[in-house]
Amino acid sequence: MTDRARSPSTPLVTLDVGTLRAVIRGEVERALEAQTNGHASNARLAYTEAEAAALIGVRPHVLRDARRRGEVHAKLVGKRYIYTLATLKHFLESDKPRTRKRAR
């Protein structure tokens, strides 16, 4: 099959959700380890909400909303919420299903 014969909606790779979740977790874990260089002495103790969101690859409002729903723990320091690496890893590893409120 040539590139021209393949329709734009045909996926190049097909992955089930479980496999994709495992791949994403592995890559995020690798990125977090690379960020800290694998050494606690080089690691920051905590990250601001914007930094933490960038670190795990989401927009800041996504992390904020998860915090407000109680899915991730953050510490309020002054006027800013901060997140530890351990908290971010725990959040990424949790399989708690997300529920949405229905519009009425």
Residue pairs with C-beta under 8 A, 6 or more apart in sequence:
15 23
25 92
25 93
28 56
28 57
28 92
29 89
29 92
31 55
31 57
32 55
32 56
32 85
32 88
32 89
35 43
35 55
36 42
36 43
36 44
36 85
37 43
43 85
44 85
45 84
46 75
46 77
46 82
46 83
46 84
47 55
47 82
47 83
47 84
47 85
47 88
48 80
48 81
48 82
48 83
49 60
49 63
49 64
49 67
49 74
49 80
49 81
49 82
49 83
50 60
52 63
52 82
52 83
52 88
53 59
53 60
53 62
53 63
55 88
56 63
56 88
56 91
56 92
63 72
63 83
64 81
66 72
66 91
67 73
67 74
67 81
69 98
71 91
71 94
71 96
71 98
72 83
72 87
72 88
72 90
72 91
73 83
73 87
74 81
74 82
74 83
74 87
75 81
75 82
75 83
